[in-house]
Amino acid sequence: MVWQATYGTFGFGPQVDGIFVPTQPAKLLANGSFAKNVKIMVGHNLNEGLIFAPFLYGTNAGFVQYLQTTFPRASSDVINYITNTLYPPVFDGSQGYTDNIARLALMAGEVFFTCNVDYLSKAYNGTDYSYYFTVGSGLHAADVPYTVCFAYVLIFFLTCSFCHHRMTTIADVPFPPLYSFIMAVTTCLPWHYRTGSLPSPKPACLQHLTCPALQHS
């Protein structure tokens, strides 16, 4: 099924069933129907949509075809509005693109990523943690080595706190200084990006954290 899916689209995704997913997530967020006691971090990249922009659709007709394929239930009025008003075929740079592929990439990035991040941030009324990733190409998933490495460091620190220091609740965990986390992330990034994993048995990015259990593992 995934192999046969149109390039740039998703073979599988959440489906509204009226039970587990009662309605579209954007509507749930707008109505306040979500867990408000959960802390979230959301982010999007500078150029999310390029890898979802089929190069075969490099014409205005291709742009329309992509919309019709991706949003099969959209009316012709909606397709026309997207094509001529939101993302008009104007390639002088004033719209943020100079060709149809960049136009398609911008549309895909905003529809699939930027708008969803905006929905979440507005639903949490600015209490979420947000980032906008513009390092290098800013392509989709280019932020993973950075965010995943940070998660590794946090997981190791919490594990150390609970196991080595015998702490029983998250409230007892002494959150490390910001400098420690910045150093942890920046020093382990090169290794993680090259290999897809952290070095073993003593990750350099953990040496800045004051955790005897990790430093002597």
C-alpha positions as CSV (number, residue, x, y, z in Angstrom):
1,M,0.0,0.0,0.0
2,V,2.8,2.4,0.9
3,W,4.7,1.5,-2.3
4,Q,1.6,2.2,-4.4
5,A,0.8,5.5,-2.7
6,T,1.3,8.7,-4.6
7,Y,4.8,10.2,-4.1
8,G,4.7,12.9,-1.5
9,T,1.7,11.5,0.3
10,F,1.3,9.4,3.3
11,G,0.3,5.7,3.0
12,F,-1.1,5.6,6.6
13,G,-2.3,8.2,9.0
14,P,-4.8,8.8,11.8
15,Q,-8.4,8.1,10.8
16,V,-11.4,9.7,12.4
17,D,-13.5,6.7,13.8
18,G,-15.8,8.6,16.2
19,I,-14.3,6.7,19.2
20,F,-10.5,6.7,19.6
21,V,-10.2,9.7,17.2
22,P,-13.6,11.4,17.6
23,T,-13.0,14.1,15.0
24,Q,-10.1,16.0,13.3
25,P,-7.3,16.8,15.7
26,A,-7.4,20.5,14.7
27,K,-11.1,20.7,15.7
28,L,-10.3,19.0,19.1
29,L,-7.6,21.5,19.8
30,A,-9.8,24.4,18.8
31,N,-12.6,23.1,21.1
32,G,-10.3,22.5,24.0
33,S,-10.8,18.8,24.0
34,F,-7.3,17.7,24.9
35,A,-5.1,17.0,28.0
36,K,-4.2,20.4,29.2
37,N,-1.9,19.1,32.0
38,V,0.6,17.6,29.5
39,K,3.8,19.6,28.7
40,I,4.7,19.5,25.0
41,M,7.5,20.6,22.8
42,V,6.6,21.2,19.1
43,G,8.7,22.3,16.3
44,H,9.0,22.6,12.5
45,N,11.8,23.1,10.0
46,L,12.6,25.7,7.5
47,N,12.1,23.5,4.4
48,E,9.7,20.7,5.6
49,G,7.8,20.3,2.3
50,L,10.5,19.8,-0.3
51,I,10.8,16.0,0.1
52,F,7.0,15.7,-0.2
53,A,6.9,17.8,-3.4
54,P,6.9,15.4,-6.4
55,F,9.2,16.7,-9.1
56,L,6.8,15.3,-11.7
57,Y,4.3,18.0,-10.7
58,G,6.5,20.9,-11.8
59,T,3.7,22.7,-13.7
60,N,0.6,24.5,-12.6
61,A,-1.5,21.6,-13.8
62,G,0.7,19.3,-11.7
63,F,0.2,21.5,-8.7
64,V,-3.6,21.2,-9.1
65,Q,-3.3,17.4,-9.7
66,Y,-1.3,17.1,-6.5
67,L,-4.0,19.0,-4.5
68,Q,-6.8,16.8,-6.0
69,T,-4.9,13.6,-5.2
70,T,-3.9,14.7,-1.7
71,F,-7.2,16.2,-0.8
72,P,-9.8,14.1,-2.7
73,R,-12.7,15.5,-0.8
74,A,-11.9,19.1,-1.4
75,S,-14.3,21.0,-3.6
76,S,-13.3,22.7,-6.8
77,D,-13.8,26.0,-5.1
78,V,-11.3,25.1,-2.4
79,I,-8.8,23.8,-4.9
80,N,-9.2,27.1,-6.9
81,Y,-8.7,29.2,-3.7
82,I,-5.5,27.3,-2.8
83,T,-4.2,27.5,-6.4
84,N,-5.0,31.1,-7.2
85,T,-5.2,32.9,-3.9
86,L,-3.1,31.2,-1.2
87,Y,-0.4,30.0,-3.5
88,P,-0.8,31.8,-6.8
89,P,1.4,31.0,-9.9
90,V,3.5,34.1,-9.4
91,F,7.2,33.3,-9.5
92,D,8.9,36.6,-9.0
93,G,9.8,35.7,-5.4
94,S,7.1,37.8,-3.8
95,Q,5.2,34.7,-2.7
96,G,8.2,32.9,-1.3
97,Y,8.9,30.8,-4.4
98,T,10.3,31.1,-7.9
99,D,9.1,27.9,-9.5
100,N,6.3,25.3,-9.2
101,I,8.3,22.8,-7.2
102,A,9.2,25.5,-4.5
103,R,5.5,26.5,-4.6
104,L,4.4,22.9,-4.0
105,A,7.1,22.5,-1.3
106,L,5.9,25.6,0.5
107,M,2.3,24.5,0.4
108,A,3.1,20.9,1.6
109,G,5.3,22.2,4.4
110,E,2.6,24.6,5.7
111,V,-0.3,22.2,5.3
112,F,1.4,19.2,6.9
113,F,3.7,20.7,9.4
114,T,3.6,24.5,10.1
115,C,-0.1,24.7,10.5
116,N,-0.2,21.8,12.9
117,V,2.5,23.3,15.0
118,D,0.5,26.5,15.1
119,Y,-2.7,24.7,16.1
120,L,-0.8,23.1,19.1
121,S,0.8,26.3,20.2
122,K,-2.5,28.2,20.1
123,A,-4.3,25.4,21.9
124,Y,-1.8,25.5,24.7
125,N,-1.9,29.3,24.8
126,G,1.9,29.8,24.6
127,T,2.7,27.4,27.4
128,D,4.3,24.9,25.1
129,Y,8.0,24.7,24.2
130,S,8.5,25.5,20.5
131,Y,11.4,25.7,18.1
132,Y,11.9,26.6,14.4
133,F,14.9,24.7,12.9
134,T,16.8,26.5,10.3
135,V,20.3,24.9,10.5
136,G,21.7,23.8,7.1
137,S,19.1,22.9,4.6
138,G,16.3,22.8,7.1
139,L,14.8,19.8,5.4
140,H,12.2,17.5,7.1
141,A,13.8,15.5,9.8
142,A,17.1,17.5,9.7
143,D,16.4,18.4,13.4
144,V,16.3,14.8,14.5
145,P,20.0,14.5,15.5
146,Y,19.6,17.6,17.7
147,T,16.3,16.7,19.3
148,V,17.0,13.0,19.7
149,C,20.4,13.7,21.3
150,F,18.8,16.0,23.8
151,A,16.2,13.3,24.6
152,Y,19.0,10.8,25.1
153,V,20.7,13.1,27.6
154,L,17.5,13.8,29.5
155,I,16.6,10.1,29.7
156,F,20.1,9.2,31.0
157,F,19.9,12.0,33.6
158,L,16.5,10.9,34.8
159,T,17.5,7.3,35.0
160,C,20.5,8.2,37.0
161,S,18.4,10.4,39.4
162,F,15.9,7.6,40.0
163,C,18.3,4.7,40.2
164,H,21.6,6.0,41.5
165,H,20.2,8.7,43.9
166,R,17.1,6.8,44.9
167,M,14.7,9.5,44.0
168,T,11.1,8.4,43.9
169,T,9.2,11.2,42.1
170,I,9.9,13.6,39.3
171,A,9.6,16.5,41.7
172,D,12.7,15.2,43.6
173,V,14.9,15.3,40.5
174,P,17.3,18.2,40.5
175,F,17.2,19.5,37.0
176,P,20.7,20.1,35.7
177,P,22.0,23.6,34.8
178,L,21.2,24.8,31.3
179,Y,24.9,25.0,30.5
180,S,25.2,21.2,31.2
181,F,22.5,20.4,28.7
182,I,23.9,22.8,26.1
183,M,27.3,21.2,26.4
184,A,25.8,17.7,26.4
185,V,23.9,18.3,23.2
186,T,26.6,20.1,21.3
187,T,29.4,17.6,22.1
188,C,27.5,14.5,21.2
189,L,25.9,15.8,18.0
190,P,28.8,15.0,15.6
191,W,29.0,11.4,16.8
192,H,25.2,10.9,16.8
193,Y,24.9,12.4,13.3
194,R,27.5,10.2,11.8
195,T,26.6,6.9,13.4
196,G,22.9,7.2,14.4
197,S,23.7,6.2,18.0
198,L,25.6,7.5,21.0
199,P,29.2,6.4,21.6
200,S,29.7,3.6,24.1
201,P,30.4,2.9,26.9
202,K,31.1,6.5,28.0
203,P,29.3,9.1,25.8
204,A,31.2,12.3,25.7
205,C,28.0,14.2,25.8
206,L,27.3,12.8,29.3
207,Q,30.6,13.8,30.9
208,H,29.2,17.3,31.6
209,L,26.4,15.9,33.8
210,T,27.2,15.3,37.4
211,C,26.1,11.7,37.6
212,P,28.6,9.3,39.2
213,A,26.6,6.3,38.0
214,L,27.0,7.4,34.4
215,Q,30.5,8.6,34.6
216,H,31.7,5.3,36.0
217,S,29.6,3.0,33.8
